[in-house]
Structures are given as structure tokens and as C-alpha cells.
Amino acid sequence: MAAEEEQPIAKQDTKKSEGAKVEAVELVGGQKYTLEISGDGNGKITFDAEAGGMIGCAEANGTVQGGKLLLTAFGREFEGNFTSASQATVNYKGIEKPEDTGSAVATLTKC
């Protein structure tokens, strides 16, 4: 295993929020990541993190800050919290179809 693979996926710090464990995941600016969201109509994006935890690419816009994920992609708005350094539980609603709601798991990996 390469030393690069042994490094944490993102800077992290565990904190308690309303009784639920939230990993305070922060993206490293300039690092390339992949974010895959489970479920029908969702998918996978690859992006270079920008300063301040910003996600900006042709397929999506959003942020990862303090363990919270906010994302607009796949015609949906996602919001949730990281429960580990690489996984977040998110809820979503459709942008053009607000009745399109549900929950999913978002998996973050460093490329």
C-alpha cells in the first residue's frame, strides 16, 4: 500500500451534534475527490476541491464544511452529515420536482 493511500481521506475531527456522531470532514483545497451518491437517479462526480471546501464542477456545486455536505447535482439538492471520514447520510429533494424526495448514502474518496 502506498503511503499516499494511508493518509486520511480528508481532515477530520469527531464531534457530537444533537446526540448523533458527526465527523467534521473538511476537503483539502486542490485535492481531487470522487463523490458517489447511492440510489436511482443519483450518480458519481469527480472534482478538485477548492478553498473553503467548495465543490465546483460541470456536474455539481456544493460544499463540505464541518462534516456537513450541501450539494446540488443530478437535478436534486442534497443535505446531510458525514458519519465517518468517507460516508455521509443525505436527504434530497428534486429541483424541478419537489415531490422527488428521499435519502441516500454519499461516499467520498480521494483520487
Secondary structure, DSSP 8 states (H G I E B T S, - for coil): --HHHHS-SSB--EEEETTEEEE--B--TT-EEEEEE-STT--EEEEE-BGGGEEEETTEEEEEETTEEEEEETTEEEEEEESSSSEEEEEEEESS-TT-EEEEEEEEEE-
